[in-house]
Amino acid sequence: MTPESAFDSAALDNLLAAPLVLAIMLPLLGSALTTALPRLAPLLGTLIAVGTAGAAIWTTVAVWTRGPIHLVLGGWDPSLAIALRADGMAAALVLMANLVGLAISVYALGYFRAPDRAQSFWPLWLLLWAALNGLFLAGDLFNLYVMLELLGLAAAALGALTGSRDAITANLRYLLVGLVASLTYLFGVALLYTAYGTLDIGLLSSAIAADEPSPLDAAALTLMVAGLAMKSALFPLHFWLPPAHASAPAPVSAALSALVVKAAFYLILRLWLDLFEPILDLSASMLLGLLGAGAVLWGSWQALRAERLKLLAAYSTVAQIGYLFLFFPLLAATPPGPSRDNLLAALLLMALTHGFAKAGFFMAAGLVQTNAGHDRIDDLGGTAQRLPATTFAIALAGSALIGLPPSGSFIGKWLLMQGAIETGQWWWVVVGTLGTLLSAAYIFRVLSRAFGLEPTPIKFVTDARAEVPALMLSLVSVAVLGLASGPLWTLLGLNASGGGA
């Protein structure tokens, strides 16, 4: 290789690695700027949101064209350095999180019209966004812990922005649960560092695979997964989620349900697949599957019984997260090959669909609450006549949560049930079917009230732009992820380690 070609290759690698840094630094810088210049917070926040979403798109394109990207910052030894990495799975979730984040930012411009509320929202929101991107892109366990802490602190503060007693109580509980969960995760990280002397996920994976399974590895796995399961609201550790999400402002509820719990689940999946797979057996995966089944049934039942629209959406999140955990025993029982790749792609497709659909659902619920002055389900008569676009967004998002065709979750559930039959684990088909029926019941309950003839005192939305973000996200969950999900399989094929910057 000539010096010129080596220089060109290094320059290209740096160019491909740049969006990983920008996706974290832009919202972090935006949080500082909106704190220092509070009167300009909405303008600065919107500009930063557009730039951050652009960095996420750039990251996805870079992974698509060049494969996985790995970046070690500062020239430190990889065992101690801050590492960033992006493969197909990370790129897909970063793209979803940032497109949803951009929609939430646009929605928040109209929702937080009062200057004092806007000045409180934007710094915390951009800090949460930076933590999300950092968590999806981090390549070492300690920086994952740092991002988890930032994420939890920002989320709890955002959830309490309404200032009501219920919101403050719920989010103090959320904060305490998050701190306990983060410390539990950190104890597991400390055990691994004591045993192997590195925190880089790639180096740790090689070390664990080369070593004999030990009680220390099992203890670290248990602690880390337990902490993250608490953060992802896996049944029966979900008790903090419904009150925290239901009492938060609508843009915050959208971020918490669509993105924050998804980040914790993503880390569990990463640890399971990239770090601890050599020491796992089917029984550990079966335990997660059983907890997921409990989440599907309990969350769906509580959503059916909920009296408020946002509380229904919060319990629905518990159920939808449960579906994702049903994939773990199927992945454990399926040998490497096309069938396992399809299961992993189906899992990710369901996670992406839930992200877009739940954000759209919460935004639409926020518009109903803002215009009607309440979100009581039994008193939503006339909503379809007064807020047709918002009602349509609820219907689209609801169809994705149920798993109706052509939504992305329909494909995901179909492959889930197919995998359950192929591996002889037929009971997951029963769980999925019951969960789908319960989901249909609570979504159709909302729509039947919305199309009722008894009008509720809802005024017309004077600014139709307020309905656009919810409608667009709901459309993506049904039309784009359902009808054009093929590229996701290609993107997930770029999950091999190595390569890149």
ChimeraX attribute file (.defattr): number of C-alpha atoms within 10 A of each C-alpha:
attribute: neighborCount
match mode: 1-to-1
recipient: residues
	/A:1	6
	/A:2	7
	/A:3	8
	/A:4	9
	/A:5	10
	/A:6	11
	/A:7	12
	/A:8	12
	/A:9	13
	/A:10	13
	/A:11	13
	/A:12	14
	/A:13	18
	/A:14	14
	/A:15	13
	/A:16	22
	/A:17	24
	/A:18	17
	/A:19	21
	/A:20	28
	/A:21	17
	/A:22	21
	/A:23	28
	/A:24	23
	/A:25	18
	/A:26	22
	/A:27	25
	/A:28	21
	/A:29	17
	/A:30	26
	/A:31	25
	/A:32	16
	/A:33	18
	/A:34	24
	/A:35	18
	/A:36	12
	/A:37	11
	/A:38	19
	/A:39	14
	/A:40	15
	/A:41	23
	/A:42	23
	/A:43	14
	/A:44	17
	/A:45	25
	/A:46	18
	/A:47	15
	/A:48	22
	/A:49	25
	/A:50	17
	/A:51	17
	/A:52	28
	/A:53	23
	/A:54	19
	/A:55	23
	/A:56	26
	/A:57	20
	/A:58	21
	/A:59	27
	/A:60	26
	/A:61	15
	/A:62	24
	/A:63	24
	/A:64	19
	/A:65	11
	/A:66	15
	/A:67	23
	/A:68	24
	/A:69	24
	/A:70	23
	/A:71	25
	/A:72	17
	/A:73	13
	/A:74	9
	/A:75	9
	/A:76	11
	/A:77	11
	/A:78	18
	/A:79	18
	/A:80	14
	/A:81	20
	/A:82	21
	/A:83	22
	/A:84	22
	/A:85	24
	/A:86	28
	/A:87	28
	/A:88	23
	/A:89	23
	/A:90	25
	/A:91	29
	/A:92	23
	/A:93	25
	/A:94	29
	/A:95	21
	/A:96	22
	/A:97	27
	/A:98	24
	/A:99	21
	/A:100	26
	/A:101	25
	/A:102	22
	/A:103	24
	/A:104	25
	/A:105	24
	/A:106	21
	/A:107	21
	/A:108	23
	/A:109	18
	/A:110	13
	/A:111	20
	/A:112	18
	/A:113	11
	/A:114	10
	/A:115	14
	/A:116	11
	/A:117	13
	/A:118	22
	/A:119	19
	/A:120	18
	/A:121	25
	/A:122	29
	/A:123	27
	/A:124	25
	/A:125	27
	/A:126	27
	/A:127	24
	/A:128	27
	/A:129	30
	/A:130	25
	/A:131	28
	/A:132	26
	/A:133	27
	/A:134	26
	/A:135	28
	/A:136	25
	/A:137	27
	/A:138	25
	/A:139	23
	/A:140	24
	/A:141	25
	/A:142	22
	/A:143	20
	/A:144	20
	/A:145	18
	/A:146	15
	/A:147	20
	/A:148	26
	/A:149	19
	/A:150	20
	/A:151	25
	/A:152	24
	/A:153	20
	/A:154	19
	/A:155	27
	/A:156	26
	/A:157	20
	/A:158	26
	/A:159	28
	/A:160	23
	/A:161	18
	/A:162	14
	/A:163	12
	/A:164	12
	/A:165	11
	/A:166	16
	/A:167	23
	/A:168	20
	/A:169	16
	/A:170	23
	/A:171	28
	/A:172	18
	/A:173	18
	/A:174	24
	/A:175	21
	/A:176	15
	/A:177	18
	/A:178	26
	/A:179	18
	/A:180	14
	/A:181	24
	/A:182	23
	/A:183	16
	/A:184	20
	/A:185	26
	/A:186	21
	/A:187	16
	/A:188	24
	/A:189	20
	/A:190	15
	/A:191	17
	/A:192	21
	/A:193	17
	/A:194	12
	/A:195	13
	/A:196	13
	/A:197	15
	/A:198	22
	/A:199	25
	/A:200	22
	/A:201	22
	/A:202	17
	/A:203	16
	/A:204	23
	/A:205	18
	/A:206	13
	/A:207	16
	/A:208	20
	/A:209	14
	/A:210	10
	/A:211	10
	/A:212	11
	/A:213	14
	/A:214	10
	/A:215	9
	/A:216	14
	/A:217	17
	/A:218	14
	/A:219	15
	/A:220	21
	/A:221	23
	/A:222	15
	/A:223	21
	/A:224	22
	/A:225	24
	/A:226	20
	/A:227	25
	/A:228	24
	/A:229	24
	/A:230	25
	/A:231	28
	/A:232	28
	/A:233	24
	/A:234	27
	/A:235	24
	/A:236	14
	/A:237	18
	/A:238	18
	/A:239	17
	/A:240	20
	/A:241	26
	/A:242	24
	/A:243	20
	/A:244	27
	/A:245	30
	/A:246	25
	/A:247	26
	/A:248	28
	/A:249	21
	/A:250	27
	/A:251	27
	/A:252	27
	/A:253	28
	/A:254	31
	/A:255	28
	/A:256	29
	/A:257	27
	/A:258	28
	/A:259	28
	/A:260	25
	/A:261	23
	/A:262	26
	/A:263	25
	/A:264	23
	/A:265	24
	/A:266	21
	/A:267	20
	/A:268	21
	/A:269	17
	/A:270	17
	/A:271	18
	/A:272	19
	/A:273	16
	/A:274	16
	/A:275	20
	/A:276	19
	/A:277	15
	/A:278	17
	/A:279	16
	/A:280	15
	/A:281	12
	/A:282	13
	/A:283	11
	/A:284	13
	/A:285	20
	/A:286	19
	/A:287	15
	/A:288	22
	/A:289	22
	/A:290	19
	/A:291	19
	/A:292	28
	/A:293	27
	/A:294	20
	/A:295	30
	/A:296	32
	/A:297	24
	/A:298	21
	/A:299	29
	/A:300	29
	/A:301	20
	/A:302	20
	/A:303	28
	/A:304	21
	/A:305	13
	/A:306	18
	/A:307	15
	/A:308	20
	/A:309	24
	/A:310	29
	/A:311	24
	/A:312	24
	/A:313	29
	/A:314	29
	/A:315	29
	/A:316	28
	/A:317	31
	/A:318	32
	/A:319	29
	/A:320	25
	/A:321	26
	/A:322	28
	/A:323	28
	/A:324	26
	/A:325	26
	/A:326	29
	/A:327	25
	/A:328	25
	/A:329	24
	/A:330	27
	/A:331	23
	/A:332	21
	/A:333	19
	/A:334	17
	/A:335	11
	/A:336	10
	/A:337	8
	/A:338	10
	/A:339	16
	/A:340	17
	/A:341	17
	/A:342	18
	/A:343	23
	/A:344	22
	/A:345	24
	/A:346	26
	/A:347	25
	/A:348	23
	/A:349	28
	/A:350	27
	/A:351	26
	/A:352	25
	/A:353	31
	/A:354	26
	/A:355	28
	/A:356	29
	/A:357	34
	/A:358	33
	/A:359	32
	/A:360	35
	/A:361	30
	/A:362	31
	/A:363	35
	/A:364	31
	/A:365	24
	/A:366	25
	/A:367	22
	/A:368	24
	/A:369	19
	/A:370	16
	/A:371	17
	/A:372	18
	/A:373	14
	/A:374	16
	/A:375	20
	/A:376	17
	/A:377	19
	/A:378	15
	/A:379	19
	/A:380	27
	/A:381	22
	/A:382	19
	/A:383	28
	/A:384	20
	/A:385	16
	/A:386	20
	/A:387	21
	/A:388	15
	/A:389	18
	/A:390	27
	/A:391	25
	/A:392	18
	/A:393	27
	/A:394	27
	/A:395	19
	/A:396	27
	/A:397	32
	/A:398	27
	/A:399	24
	/A:400	30
	/A:401	29
	/A:402	23
	/A:403	24
	/A:404	19
	/A:405	15
	/A:406	18
	/A:407	31
	/A:408	30
	/A:409	30
	/A:410	24
	/A:411	22
	/A:412	26
	/A:413	25
	/A:414	15
	/A:415	20
	/A:416	26
	/A:417	24
	/A:418	17
	/A:419	25
	/A:420	22
	/A:421	15
	/A:422	14
	/A:423	15
	/A:424	12
	/A:425	15
	/A:426	14
	/A:427	13
	/A:428	24
	/A:429	19
	/A:430	12
	/A:431	19
	/A:432	20
	/A:433	14
	/A:434	15
	/A:435	25
	/A:436	19
	/A:437	13
	/A:438	22
	/A:439	27
	/A:440	19
	/A:441	16
	/A:442	23
	/A:443	22
	/A:444	16
	/A:445	14
	/A:446	23
	/A:447	20
	/A:448	16
	/A:449	18
	/A:450	26
	/A:451	17
	/A:452	17
	/A:453	14
	/A:454	13
	/A:455	16
	/A:456	16
	/A:457	15
	/A:458	20
	/A:459	14
	/A:460	13
	/A:461	16
	/A:462	7
	/A:463	9
	/A:464	11
	/A:465	12
	/A:466	20
	/A:467	21
	/A:468	20
	/A:469	23
	/A:470	34
	/A:471	24
	/A:472	17
	/A:473	27
	/A:474	32
	/A:475	22
	/A:476	23
	/A:477	31
	/A:478	28
	/A:479	17
	/A:480	16
	/A:481	25
	/A:482	23
	/A:483	15
	/A:484	14
	/A:485	17
	/A:486	11
	/A:487	11
	/A:488	17
	/A:489	17
	/A:490	13
	/A:491	22
	/A:492	21
	/A:493	16
	/A:494	20
	/A:495	17
	/A:496	11
	/A:497	15
	/A:498	13
	/A:499	11
	/A:500	20
	/A:501	21
